[in-house]
Amino acid sequence: MGRRVRMAAAETFKFPRDVVLGETLISIEGGRSLVIENYRSILFYGDDRLKLLTRTGKVSVEGKGLRIEYYDEESMKVTGTIRRVELEGM
């Protein structure tokens, strides 16, 4: 099924776009943690930087004391001091 058809179905049936299109969702919780949903893989992980590959591009997180609290094939929670989130190619 093409992207246009999935978008039309999402709008017609009021389905969440992230579910139908697999779009990345980022929820920032007070600058101390964030949750990223629908990522593909971890490209880089360090104390001050995290880079993820998503379906439509890359997400970079910069901060201090970054720690992956949990992750699975669908979502990830990162804690620490979040200073910057950058979207590449999205």
PyMOL Python script that loads the backbone (N, CA, C, O; Angstrom):
from pymol import cmd

cmd.read_pdbstr("""\
ATOM      1  N   MET A   1       0.847  -1.169   0.000  1.00  0.00           N
ATOM      2  CA  MET A   1       0.000   0.000   0.000  1.00  0.00           C
ATOM      3  C   MET A   1       0.892   1.232   0.000  1.00  0.00           C
ATOM      4  O   MET A   1       1.814   1.333   0.809  1.00  0.00           O
ATOM      5  N   GLY A   2       0.621   2.174  -0.909  1.00  0.00           N
ATOM      6  CA  GLY A   2       1.434   3.372  -1.037  1.00  0.00           C
ATOM      7  C   GLY A   2       1.201   4.371   0.084  1.00  0.00           C
ATOM      8  O   GLY A   2       0.211   4.301   0.812  1.00  0.00           O
ATOM      9  N   ARG A   3       2.128   5.290   0.202  1.00  0.00           N
ATOM     10  CA  ARG A   3       2.054   6.310   1.260  1.00  0.00           C
ATOM     11  C   ARG A   3       0.802   7.164   1.136  1.00  0.00           C
ATOM     12  O   ARG A   3       0.162   7.469   2.142  1.00  0.00           O
ATOM     13  N   ARG A   4       0.443   7.555  -0.085  1.00  0.00           N
ATOM     14  CA  ARG A   4      -0.767   8.365  -0.286  1.00  0.00           C
ATOM     15  C   ARG A   4      -2.019   7.632   0.179  1.00  0.00           C
ATOM     16  O   ARG A   4      -2.892   8.224   0.815  1.00  0.00           O
ATOM     17  N   VAL A   5      -2.102   6.368  -0.132  1.00  0.00           N
ATOM     18  CA  VAL A   5      -3.267   5.576   0.265  1.00  0.00           C
ATOM     19  C   VAL A   5      -3.320   5.468   1.787  1.00  0.00           C
ATOM     20  O   VAL A   5      -4.388   5.604   2.383  1.00  0.00           O
ATOM     21  N   ARG A   6      -2.172   5.224   2.415  1.00  0.00           N
ATOM     22  CA  ARG A   6      -2.136   5.132   3.880  1.00  0.00           C
ATOM     23  C   ARG A   6      -2.504   6.463   4.523  1.00  0.00           C
ATOM     24  O   ARG A   6      -3.203   6.486   5.535  1.00  0.00           O
ATOM     25  N   MET A   7      -2.038   7.583   3.944  1.00  0.00           N
ATOM     26  CA  MET A   7      -2.383   8.897   4.489  1.00  0.00           C
ATOM     27  C   MET A   7      -3.879   9.159   4.358  1.00  0.00           C
ATOM     28  O   MET A   7      -4.507   9.669   5.286  1.00  0.00           O
ATOM     29  N   ALA A   8      -4.440   8.817   3.223  1.00  0.00           N
ATOM     30  CA  ALA A   8      -5.877   9.009   3.018  1.00  0.00           C
ATOM     31  C   ALA A   8      -6.677   8.153   3.996  1.00  0.00           C
ATOM     32  O   ALA A   8      -7.677   8.609   4.551  1.00  0.00           O
ATOM     33  N   ALA A   9      -6.239   6.918   4.206  1.00  0.00           N
ATOM     34  CA  ALA A   9      -6.922   6.038   5.155  1.00  0.00           C
ATOM     35  C   ALA A   9      -6.825   6.590   6.573  1.00  0.00           C
ATOM     36  O   ALA A   9      -7.798   6.543   7.326  1.00  0.00           O
ATOM     37  N   ALA A  10      -5.664   7.109   6.937  1.00  0.00           N
ATOM     38  CA  ALA A  10      -5.481   7.686   8.273  1.00  0.00           C
ATOM     39  C   ALA A  10      -6.418   8.866   8.475  1.00  0.00           C
ATOM     40  O   ALA A  10      -7.025   8.999   9.538  1.00  0.00           O
ATOM     41  N   GLU A  11      -6.542   9.721   7.473  1.00  0.00           N
ATOM     42  CA  GLU A  11      -7.417  10.880   7.593  1.00  0.00           C
ATOM     43  C   GLU A  11      -8.883  10.488   7.575  1.00  0.00           C
ATOM     44  O   GLU A  11      -9.672  11.013   8.361  1.00  0.00           O
ATOM     45  N   THR A  12      -9.259   9.578   6.694  1.00  0.00           N
ATOM     46  CA  THR A  12     -10.652   9.165   6.575  1.00  0.00           C
ATOM     47  C   THR A  12     -11.158   8.474   7.830  1.00  0.00           C
ATOM     48  O   THR A  12     -12.241   8.782   8.328  1.00  0.00           O
ATOM     49  N   PHE A  13     -10.374   7.547   8.330  1.00  0.00           N
ATOM     50  CA  PHE A  13     -10.813   6.748   9.481  1.00  0.00           C
ATOM     51  C   PHE A  13     -10.322   7.291  10.821  1.00  0.00           C
ATOM     52  O   PHE A  13     -10.540   6.678  11.866  1.00  0.00           O
ATOM     53  N   LYS A  14      -9.648   8.464  10.780  1.00  0.00           N
ATOM     54  CA  LYS A  14      -9.145   9.106  12.000  1.00  0.00           C
ATOM     55  C   LYS A  14      -8.164   8.222  12.774  1.00  0.00           C
ATOM     56  O   LYS A  14      -8.142   8.231  14.005  1.00  0.00           O
ATOM     57  N   PHE A  15      -7.354   7.458  12.034  1.00  0.00           N
ATOM     58  CA  PHE A  15      -6.302   6.650  12.644  1.00  0.00           C
ATOM     59  C   PHE A  15      -5.110   7.549  12.939  1.00  0.00           C
ATOM     60  O   PHE A  15      -4.867   8.502  12.199  1.00  0.00           O
ATOM     61  N   PRO A  16      -4.363   7.270  13.999  1.00  0.00           N
ATOM     62  CA  PRO A  16      -3.153   8.054  14.265  1.00  0.00           C
ATOM     63  C   PRO A  16      -2.140   7.877  13.136  1.00  0.00           C
ATOM     64  O   PRO A  16      -1.880   6.758  12.693  1.00  0.00           O
ATOM     65  N   ARG A  17      -1.567   8.998  12.673  1.00  0.00           N
ATOM     66  CA  ARG A  17      -0.612   8.951  11.562  1.00  0.00           C
ATOM     67  C   ARG A  17       0.634   8.143  11.902  1.00  0.00           C
ATOM     68  O   ARG A  17       1.191   7.469  11.035  1.00  0.00           O
ATOM     69  N   ASP A  18       1.078   8.205  13.161  1.00  0.00           N
ATOM     70  CA  ASP A  18       2.286   7.460  13.518  1.00  0.00           C
ATOM     71  C   ASP A  18       2.070   5.965  13.370  1.00  0.00           C
ATOM     72  O   ASP A  18       2.997   5.239  13.012  1.00  0.00           O
ATOM     73  N   VAL A  19       0.863   5.496  13.639  1.00  0.00           N
ATOM     74  CA  VAL A  19       0.573   4.066  13.522  1.00  0.00           C
ATOM     75  C   VAL A  19       0.487   3.657  12.055  1.00  0.00           C
ATOM     76  O   VAL A  19       1.081   2.657  11.651  1.00  0.00           O
ATOM     77  N   VAL A  20      -0.239   4.416  11.271  1.00  0.00           N
ATOM     78  CA  VAL A  20      -0.454   4.072   9.871  1.00  0.00           C
ATOM     79  C   VAL A  20       0.802   4.285   9.026  1.00  0.00           C
ATOM     80  O   VAL A  20       1.128   3.457   8.175  1.00  0.00           O
ATOM     81  N   LEU A  21       1.512   5.402   9.262  1.00  0.00           N
ATOM     82  CA  LEU A  21       2.656   5.753   8.428  1.00  0.00           C
ATOM     83  C   LEU A  21       3.996   5.378   9.039  1.00  0.00           C
ATOM     84  O   LEU A  21       5.028   5.473   8.374  1.00  0.00           O
ATOM     85  N   GLY A  22       3.992   4.954  10.295  1.00  0.00           N
ATOM     86  CA  GLY A  22       5.242   4.607  10.964  1.00  0.00           C
ATOM     87  C   GLY A  22       6.109   5.813  11.264  1.00  0.00           C
ATOM     88  O   GLY A  22       7.330   5.691  11.350  1.00  0.00           O
ATOM     89  N   GLU A  23       5.487   6.992  11.426  1.00  0.00           N
ATOM     90  CA  GLU A  23       6.249   8.210  11.694  1.00  0.00           C
ATOM     91  C   GLU A  23       6.853   8.179  13.093  1.00  0.00           C
ATOM     92  O   GLU A  23       6.310   7.557  14.006  1.00  0.00           O
ATOM     93  N   THR A  24       7.967   8.848  13.244  1.00  0.00           N
ATOM     94  CA  THR A  24       8.660   8.914  14.522  1.00  0.00           C
ATOM     95  C   THR A  24       7.959   9.912  15.440  1.00  0.00           C
ATOM     96  O   THR A  24       7.613  11.019  15.029  1.00  0.00           O
ATOM     97  N   LEU A  25       7.759   9.499  16.691  1.00  0.00           N
ATOM     98  CA  LEU A  25       7.195  10.375  17.721  1.00  0.00           C
ATOM     99  C   LEU A  25       8.257  10.630  18.767  1.00  0.00           C
ATOM    100  O   LEU A  25       8.941   9.705  19.206  1.00  0.00           O
ATOM    101  N   ILE A  26       8.399  11.890  19.171  1.00  0.00           N
ATOM    102  CA  ILE A  26       9.354  12.255  20.214  1.00  0.00           C
ATOM    103  C   ILE A  26       8.599  13.025  21.280  1.00  0.00           C
ATOM    104  O   ILE A  26       7.991  14.057  20.997  1.00  0.00           O
ATOM    105  N   SER A  27       8.637  12.525  22.504  1.00  0.00           N
ATOM    106  CA  SER A  27       7.995  13.197  23.633  1.00  0.00           C
ATOM    107  C   SER A  27       9.080  13.602  24.613  1.00  0.00           C
ATOM    108  O   SER A  27       9.816  12.756  25.123  1.00  0.00           O
ATOM    109  N   ILE A  28       9.178  14.902  24.875  1.00  0.00           N
ATOM    110  CA  ILE A  28      10.174  15.404  25.811  1.00  0.00           C
ATOM    111  C   ILE A  28       9.466  15.700  27.124  1.00  0.00           C
ATOM    112  O   ILE A  28       8.443  16.383  27.156  1.00  0.00           O
ATOM    113  N   GLU A  29      10.019  15.181  28.189  1.00  0.00           N
ATOM    114  CA  GLU A  29       9.408  15.314  29.505  1.00  0.00           C
ATOM    115  C   GLU A  29      10.277  16.212  30.381  1.00  0.00           C
ATOM    116  O   GLU A  29      11.160  15.728  31.090  1.00  0.00           O
ATOM    117  N   GLY A  30      10.026  17.522  30.331  1.00  0.00           N
ATOM    118  CA  GLY A  30      10.693  18.472  31.206  1.00  0.00           C
ATOM    119  C   GLY A  30      12.192  18.636  31.050  1.00  0.00           C
ATOM    120  O   GLY A  30      12.838  19.099  31.990  1.00  0.00           O
ATOM    121  N   GLY A  31      12.770  18.292  29.943  1.00  0.00           N
ATOM    122  CA  GLY A  31      14.197  18.453  29.728  1.00  0.00           C
ATOM    123  C   GLY A  31      15.062  17.427  30.445  1.00  0.00           C
ATOM    124  O   GLY A  31      16.289  17.497  30.376  1.00  0.00           O
ATOM    125  N   ARG A  32      14.439  16.478  31.132  1.00  0.00           N
ATOM    126  CA  ARG A  32      15.185  15.452  31.867  1.00  0.00           C
ATOM    127  C   ARG A  32      15.021  14.060  31.256  1.00  0.00           C
ATOM    128  O   ARG A  32      15.767  13.145  31.604  1.00  0.00           O
ATOM    129  N   SER A  33      14.067  13.892  30.360  1.00  0.00           N
ATOM    130  CA  SER A  33      13.921  12.604  29.688  1.00  0.00           C
ATOM    131  C   SER A  33      13.132  12.786  28.399  1.00  0.00           C
ATOM    132  O   SER A  33      12.411  13.768  28.224  1.00  0.00           O
ATOM    133  N   LEU A  34      13.282  11.836  27.519  1.00  0.00           N
ATOM    134  CA  LEU A  34      12.488  11.826  26.296  1.00  0.00           C
ATOM    135  C   LEU A  34      12.215  10.396  25.888  1.00  0.00           C
ATOM    136  O   LEU A  34      12.969   9.476  26.205  1.00  0.00           O
ATOM    137  N   VAL A  35      11.114  10.236  25.177  1.00  0.00           N
ATOM    138  CA  VAL A  35      10.726   8.935  24.643  1.00  0.00           C
ATOM    139  C   VAL A  35      10.645   9.080  23.134  1.00  0.00           C
ATOM    140  O   VAL A  35      10.014  10.004  22.621  1.00  0.00           O
ATOM    141  N   ILE A  36      11.288   8.164  22.429  1.00  0.00           N
ATOM    142  CA  ILE A  36      11.277   8.149  20.972  1.00  0.00           C
ATOM    143  C   ILE A  36      10.608   6.857  20.535  1.00  0.00           C
ATOM    144  O   ILE A  36      11.003   5.767  20.948  1.00  0.00           O
ATOM    145  N   GLU A  37       9.585   6.992  19.690  1.00  0.00           N
ATOM    146  CA  GLU A  37       8.871   5.828  19.180  1.00  0.00           C
ATOM    147  C   GLU A  37       9.083   5.711  17.676  1.00  0.00           C
ATOM    148  O   GLU A  37       9.251   6.712  16.980  1.00  0.00           O
ATOM    149  N   ASN A  38       9.073   4.504  17.198  1.00  0.00           N
ATOM    150  CA  ASN A  38       9.219   4.181  15.775  1.00  0.00           C
ATOM    151  C   ASN A  38      10.600   4.530  15.222  1.00  0.00           C
ATOM    152  O   ASN A  38      10.710   5.135  14.155  1.00  0.00           O
ATOM    153  N   TYR A  39      11.643   4.150  15.941  1.00  0.00           N
ATOM    154  CA  TYR A  39      12.998   4.315  15.420  1.00  0.00           C
ATOM    155  C   TYR A  39      13.439   2.973  14.838  1.00  0.00           C
ATOM    156  O   TYR A  39      12.822   1.943  15.111  1.00  0.00           O
ATOM    157  N   ARG A  40      14.485   2.984  14.050  1.00  0.00           N
ATOM    158  CA  ARG A  40      14.974   1.739  13.425  1.00  0.00           C
ATOM    159  C   ARG A  40      16.198   1.166  14.123  1.00  0.00           C
ATOM    160  O   ARG A  40      16.239  -0.023  14.438  1.00  0.00           O
ATOM    161  N   SER A  41      17.197   2.013  14.365  1.00  0.00           N
ATOM    162  CA  SER A  41      18.412   1.503  14.993  1.00  0.00           C
ATOM    163  C   SER A  41      19.199   2.625  15.654  1.00  0.00           C
ATOM    164  O   SER A  41      18.988   3.806  15.381  1.00  0.00           O
ATOM    165  N   ILE A  42      20.112   2.222  16.532  1.00  0.00           N
ATOM    166  CA  ILE A  42      20.996   3.154  17.215  1.00  0.00           C
ATOM    167  C   ILE A  42      22.267   3.283  16.373  1.00  0.00           C
ATOM    168  O   ILE A  42      22.943   2.288  16.113  1.00  0.00           O
ATOM    169  N   LEU A  43      22.589   4.502  15.950  1.00  0.00           N
ATOM    170  CA  LEU A  43      23.795   4.734  15.159  1.00  0.00           C
ATOM    171  C   LEU A  43      24.981   5.087  16.047  1.00  0.00           C
ATOM    172  O   LEU A  43      26.110   4.682  15.770  1.00  0.00           O
ATOM    173  N   PHE A  44      24.727   5.843  17.114  1.00  0.00           N
ATOM    174  CA  PHE A  44      25.784   6.243  18.038  1.00  0.00           C
ATOM    175  C   PHE A  44      25.167   6.459  19.410  1.00  0.00           C
ATOM    176  O   PHE A  44      24.060   6.983  19.529  1.00  0.00           O
ATOM    177  N   TYR A  45      25.898   6.047  20.450  1.00  0.00           N
ATOM    178  CA  TYR A  45      25.422   6.252  21.812  1.00  0.00           C
ATOM    179  C   TYR A  45      26.599   6.578  22.709  1.00  0.00           C
ATOM    180  O   TYR A  45      27.553   5.808  22.816  1.00  0.00           O
ATOM    181  N   GLY A  46      26.513   7.729  23.350  1.00  0.00           N
ATOM    182  CA  GLY A  46      27.545   8.151  24.293  1.00  0.00           C
ATOM    183  C   GLY A  46      26.918   8.956  25.413  1.00  0.00           C
ATOM    184  O   GLY A  46      25.713   9.207  25.404  1.00  0.00           O
ATOM    185  N   ASP A  47      27.727   9.358  26.373  1.00  0.00           N
ATOM    186  CA  ASP A  47      27.271  10.103  27.541  1.00  0.00           C
ATOM    187  C   ASP A  47      26.661  11.457  27.189  1.00  0.00           C
ATOM    188  O   ASP A  47      25.798  11.959  27.909  1.00  0.00           O
ATOM    189  N   ASP A  48      27.113  12.051  26.068  1.00  0.00           N
ATOM    190  CA  ASP A  48      26.635  13.383  25.710  1.00  0.00           C
ATOM    191  C   ASP A  48      25.915  13.452  24.366  1.00  0.00           C
ATOM    192  O   ASP A  48      25.474  14.524  23.951  1.00  0.00           O
ATOM    193  N   ARG A  49      25.793  12.304  23.680  1.00  0.00           N
ATOM    194  CA  ARG A  49      25.143  12.307  22.370  1.00  0.00           C
ATOM    195  C   ARG A  49      24.556  10.946  22.037  1.00  0.00           C
ATOM    196  O   ARG A  49      25.110   9.903  22.382  1.00  0.00           O
ATOM    197  N   LEU A  50      23.418  10.987  21.356  1.00  0.00           N
ATOM    198  CA  LEU A  50      22.742   9.782  20.880  1.00  0.00           C
ATOM    199  C   LEU A  50      22.247  10.073  19.479  1.00  0.00           C
ATOM    200  O   LEU A  50      21.661  11.126  19.231  1.00  0.00           O
ATOM    201  N   LYS A  51      22.478   9.148  18.561  1.00  0.00           N
ATOM    202  CA  LYS A  51      22.004   9.325  17.191  1.00  0.00           C
ATOM    203  C   LYS A  51      21.258   8.070  16.770  1.00  0.00           C
ATOM    204  O   LYS A  51      21.767   6.956  16.896  1.00  0.00           O
ATOM    205  N   LEU A  52      20.037   8.268  16.267  1.00  0.00           N
ATOM    206  CA  LEU A  52      19.180   7.158  15.869  1.00  0.00           C
ATOM    207  C   LEU A  52      18.794   7.272  14.404  1.00  0.00           C
ATOM    208  O   LEU A  52      18.655   8.372  13.870  1.00  0.00           O
ATOM    209  N   LEU A  53      18.626   6.136  13.767  1.00  0.00           N
ATOM    210  CA  LEU A  53      18.091   6.080  12.420  1.00  0.00           C
ATOM    211  C   LEU A  53      16.595   5.829  12.536  1.00  0.00           C
ATOM    212  O   LEU A  53      16.156   4.960  13.290  1.00  0.00           O
ATOM    213  N   THR A  54      15.810   6.607  11.774  1.00  0.00           N
ATOM    214  CA  THR A  54      14.372   6.404  11.744  1.00  0.00           C
ATOM    215  C   THR A  54      13.971   6.039  10.324  1.00  0.00           C
ATOM    216  O   THR A  54      14.819   5.928   9.440  1.00  0.00           O
ATOM    217  N   ARG A  55      12.724   5.861  10.120  1.00  0.00           N
ATOM    218  CA  ARG A  55      12.229   5.511   8.799  1.00  0.00           C
ATOM    219  C   ARG A  55      12.434   6.638   7.777  1.00  0.00           C
ATOM    220  O   ARG A  55      12.620   6.390   6.586  1.00  0.00           O
ATOM    221  N   THR A  56      12.395   7.879   8.273  1.00  0.00           N
ATOM    222  CA  THR A  56      12.453   9.019   7.359  1.00  0.00           C
ATOM    223  C   THR A  56      13.706   9.876   7.516  1.00  0.00           C
ATOM    224  O   THR A  56      13.837  10.887   6.826  1.00  0.00           O
ATOM    225  N   GLY A  57      14.615   9.511   8.386  1.00  0.00           N
ATOM    226  CA  GLY A  57      15.827  10.299   8.577  1.00  0.00           C
ATOM    227  C   GLY A  57      16.559   9.896   9.842  1.00  0.00           C
ATOM    228  O   GLY A  57      16.572   8.727  10.225  1.00  0.00           O
ATOM    229  N   LYS A  58      17.173  10.889  10.487  1.00  0.00           N
ATOM    230  CA  LYS A  58      17.946  10.634  11.705  1.00  0.00           C
ATOM    231  C   LYS A  58      17.513  11.601  12.797  1.00  0.00           C
ATOM    232  O   LYS A  58      17.066  12.714  12.518  1.00  0.00           O
ATOM    233  N   VAL A  59      17.651  11.162  14.036  1.00  0.00           N
ATOM    234  CA  VAL A  59      17.383  11.991  15.208  1.00  0.00           C
ATOM    235  C   VAL A  59      18.657  12.030  16.035  1.00  0.00           C
ATOM    236  O   VAL A  59      19.214  10.989  16.384  1.00  0.00           O
ATOM    237  N   SER A  60      19.116  13.239  16.347  1.00  0.00           N
ATOM    238  CA  SER A  60      20.278  13.412  17.216  1.00  0.00           C
ATOM    239  C   SER A  60      19.818  14.060  18.513  1.00  0.00           C
ATOM    240  O   SER A  60      19.053  15.024  18.503  1.00  0.00           O
ATOM    241  N   VAL A  61      20.294  13.518  19.631  1.00  0.00           N
ATOM    242  CA  VAL A  61      19.988  14.068  20.946  1.00  0.00           C
ATOM    243  C   VAL A  61      21.319  14.430  21.583  1.00  0.00           C
ATOM    244  O   VAL A  61      22.234  13.609  21.647  1.00  0.00           O
ATOM    245  N   GLU A  62      21.420  15.676  22.055  1.00  0.00           N
ATOM    246  CA  GLU A  62      22.632  16.120  22.740  1.00  0.00           C
ATOM    247  C   GLU A  62      22.265  16.522  24.155  1.00  0.00           C
ATOM    248  O   GLU A  62      21.184  17.057  24.402  1.00  0.00           O
ATOM    249  N   GLY A  63      23.176  16.260  25.083  1.00  0.00           N
ATOM    250  CA  GLY A  63      22.917  16.612  26.465  1.00  0.00           C
ATOM    251  C   GLY A  63      24.067  16.210  27.360  1.00  0.00           C
ATOM    252  O   GLY A  63      25.217  16.130  26.927  1.00  0.00           O
ATOM    253  N   LYS A  64      23.743  15.961  28.603  1.00  0.00           N
ATOM    254  CA  LYS A  64      24.752  15.588  29.579  1.00  0.00           C
ATOM    255  C   LYS A  64      24.221  14.422  30.403  1.00  0.00           C
ATOM    256  O   LYS A  64      23.064  14.420  30.826  1.00  0.00           O
ATOM    257  N   GLY A  65      25.071  13.445  30.622  1.00  0.00           N
ATOM    258  CA  GLY A  65      24.671  12.284  31.407  1.00  0.00           C
ATOM    259  C   GLY A  65      23.550  11.487  30.762  1.00  0.00           C
ATOM    260  O   GLY A  65      22.687  10.952  31.458  1.00  0.00           O
ATOM    261  N   LEU A  66      23.555  11.404  29.432  1.00  0.00           N
ATOM    262  CA  LEU A  66      22.493  10.680  28.734  1.00  0.00           C
ATOM    263  C   LEU A  66      22.596   9.188  29.008  1.00  0.00           C
ATOM    264  O   LEU A  66      23.679   8.603  28.966  1.00  0.00           O
ATOM    265  N   ARG A  67      21.466   8.597  29.285  1.00  0.00           N
ATOM    266  CA  ARG A  67      21.414   7.169  29.579  1.00  0.00           C
ATOM    267  C   ARG A  67      20.150   6.577  28.964  1.00  0.00           C
ATOM    268  O   ARG A  67      19.064   7.138  29.114  1.00  0.00           O
ATOM    269  N   ILE A  68      20.287   5.460  28.282  1.00  0.00           N
ATOM    270  CA  ILE A  68      19.113   4.777  27.745  1.00  0.00           C
ATOM    271  C   ILE A  68      18.495   3.998  28.897  1.00  0.00           C
ATOM    272  O   ILE A  68      19.064   3.023  29.388  1.00  0.00           O
ATOM    273  N   GLU A  69      17.324   4.449  29.313  1.00  0.00           N
ATOM    274  CA  GLU A  69      16.607   3.823  30.430  1.00  0.00           C
ATOM    275  C   GLU A  69      16.050   2.462  30.007  1.00  0.00           C
ATOM    276  O   GLU A  69      16.175   1.472  30.727  1.00  0.00           O
ATOM    277  N   TYR A  70      15.434   2.439  28.828  1.00  0.00           N
ATOM    278  CA  TYR A  70      14.951   1.177  28.251  1.00  0.00           C
ATOM    279  C   TYR A  70      14.827   1.356  26.747  1.00  0.00           C
ATOM    280  O   TYR A  70      14.723   2.479  26.253  1.00  0.00           O
ATOM    281  N   TYR A  71      14.838   0.261  26.033  1.00  0.00           N
ATOM    282  CA  TYR A  71      14.537   0.284  24.607  1.00  0.00           C
ATOM    283  C   TYR A  71      14.054  -1.080  24.170  1.00  0.00           C
ATOM    284  O   TYR A  71      14.423  -2.102  24.748  1.00  0.00           O
ATOM    285  N   ASP A  72      13.232  -1.083  23.153  1.00  0.00           N
ATOM    286  CA  ASP A  72      12.797  -2.310  22.493  1.00  0.00           C
ATOM    287  C   ASP A  72      12.689  -1.996  21.006  1.00  0.00           C
ATOM    288  O   ASP A  72      13.204  -0.971  20.557  1.00  0.00           O
ATOM    289  N   GLU A  73      12.042  -2.842  20.248  1.00  0.00           N
ATOM    290  CA  GLU A  73      11.995  -2.624  18.802  1.00  0.00           C
ATOM    291  C   GLU A  73      11.105  -1.448  18.399  1.00  0.00           C
ATOM    292  O   GLU A  73      11.137  -1.032  17.241  1.00  0.00           O
ATOM    293  N   GLU A  74      10.319  -0.906  19.317  1.00  0.00           N
ATOM    294  CA  GLU A  74       9.411   0.184  18.976  1.00  0.00           C
ATOM    295  C   GLU A  74       9.713   1.510  19.662  1.00  0.00           C
ATOM    296  O   GLU A  74       9.487   2.567  19.072  1.00  0.00           O
ATOM    297  N   SER A  75      10.214   1.482  20.884  1.00  0.00           N
ATOM    298  CA  SER A  75      10.401   2.738  21.611  1.00  0.00           C
ATOM    299  C   SER A  75      11.644   2.707  22.494  1.00  0.00           C
ATOM    300  O   SER A  75      12.210   1.653  22.782  1.00  0.00           O
ATOM    301  N   MET A  76      12.044   3.907  22.911  1.00  0.00           N
ATOM    302  CA  MET A  76      13.236   4.068  23.730  1.00  0.00           C
ATOM    303  C   MET A  76      13.019   5.249  24.667  1.00  0.00           C
ATOM    304  O   MET A  76      12.455   6.267  24.265  1.00  0.00           O
ATOM    305  N   LYS A  77      13.466   5.118  25.916  1.00  0.00           N
ATOM    306  CA  LYS A  77      13.435   6.238  26.850  1.00  0.00           C
ATOM    307  C   LYS A  77      14.865   6.610  27.203  1.00  0.00           C
ATOM    308  O   LYS A  77      15.667   5.759  27.586  1.00  0.00           O
ATOM    309  N   VAL A  78      15.174   7.901  27.066  1.00  0.00           N
ATOM    310  CA  VAL A  78      16.502   8.434  27.353  1.00  0.00           C
ATOM    311  C   VAL A  78      16.362   9.416  28.513  1.00  0.00           C
ATOM    312  O   VAL A  78      15.491  10.286  28.498  1.00  0.00           O
ATOM    313  N   THR A  79      17.225   9.270  29.518  1.00  0.00           N
ATOM    314  CA  THR A  79      17.213  10.196  30.644  1.00  0.00           C
ATOM    315  C   THR A  79      18.540  10.944  30.703  1.00  0.00           C
ATOM    316  O   THR A  79      19.527  10.535  30.091  1.00  0.00           O
ATOM    317  N   GLY A  80      18.549  12.029  31.436  1.00  0.00           N
ATOM    318  CA  GLY A  80      19.717  12.895  31.559  1.00  0.00           C
ATOM    319  C   GLY A  80      19.285  14.322  31.320  1.00  0.00           C
ATOM    320  O   GLY A  80      18.090  14.618  31.315  1.00  0.00           O
ATOM    321  N   THR A  81      20.234  15.204  31.123  1.00  0.00           N
ATOM    322  CA  THR A  81      19.918  16.593  30.805  1.00  0.00           C
ATOM    323  C   THR A  81      19.856  16.730  29.284  1.00  0.00           C
ATOM    324  O   THR A  81      20.881  16.649  28.607  1.00  0.00           O
ATOM    325  N   ILE A  82      18.661  16.935  28.756  1.00  0.00           N
ATOM    326  CA  ILE A  82      18.456  17.056  27.306  1.00  0.00           C
ATOM    327  C   ILE A  82      18.677  18.517  26.922  1.00  0.00           C
ATOM    328  O   ILE A  82      17.950  19.398  27.382  1.00  0.00           O
ATOM    329  N   ARG A  83      19.666  18.772  26.092  1.00  0.00           N
ATOM    330  CA  ARG A  83      19.948  20.148  25.660  1.00  0.00           C
ATOM    331  C   ARG A  83      19.456  20.445  24.255  1.00  0.00           C
ATOM    332  O   ARG A  83      19.082  21.574  23.937  1.00  0.00           O
ATOM    333  N   ARG A  84      19.461  19.417  23.421  1.00  0.00           N
ATOM    334  CA  ARG A  84      19.120  19.666  22.015  1.00  0.00           C
ATOM    335  C   ARG A  84      18.634  18.383  21.364  1.00  0.00           C
ATOM    336  O   ARG A  84      19.167  17.302  21.617  1.00  0.00           O
ATOM    337  N   VAL A  85      17.612  18.516  20.519  1.00  0.00           N
ATOM    338  CA  VAL A  85      17.114  17.418  19.688  1.00  0.00           C
ATOM    339  C   VAL A  85      17.094  17.941  18.256  1.00  0.00           C
ATOM    340  O   VAL A  85      16.483  18.970  17.968  1.00  0.00           O
ATOM    341  N   GLU A  86      17.765  17.226  17.369  1.00  0.00           N
ATOM    342  CA  GLU A  86      17.841  17.663  15.973  1.00  0.00           C
ATOM    343  C   GLU A  86      17.307  16.573  15.060  1.00  0.00           C
ATOM    344  O   GLU A  86      17.621  15.394  15.229  1.00  0.00           O
ATOM    345  N   LEU A  87      16.499  16.976  14.092  1.00  0.00           N
ATOM    346  CA  LEU A  87      15.927  16.056  13.098  1.00  0.00           C
ATOM    347  C   LEU A  87      16.640  16.282  11.775  1.00  0.00           C
ATOM    348  O   LEU A  87      16.732  17.414  11.301  1.00  0.00           O
ATOM    349  N   GLU A  88      17.143  15.213  11.180  1.00  0.00           N
ATOM    350  CA  GLU A  88      17.843  15.300   9.896  1.00  0.00           C
ATOM    351  C   GLU A  88      17.055  14.535   8.838  1.00  0.00           C
ATOM    352  O   GLU A  88      16.771  13.349   9.003  1.00  0.00           O
ATOM    353  N   GLY A  89      16.708  15.215   7.762  1.00  0.00           N
ATOM    354  CA  GLY A  89      16.043  14.555   6.644  1.00  0.00           C
ATOM    355  C   GLY A  89      14.593  14.230   6.873  1.00  0.00           C
ATOM    356  O   GLY A  89      14.017  13.449   6.116  1.00  0.00           O
ATOM    357  N   MET A  90      13.995  14.784   7.861  1.00  0.00           N
ATOM    358  CA  MET A  90      12.583  14.476   8.160  1.00  0.00           C
ATOM    359  C   MET A  90      11.675  15.570   7.653  1.00  0.00           C
ATOM    360  O   MET A  90      10.457  15.486   7.812  1.00  0.00           O
TER     361      MET A  90
END
""", "prot")
cmd.dss("prot")
cmd.show_as("cartoon", "prot")
cmd.util.cbc("prot")
cmd.orient("prot")
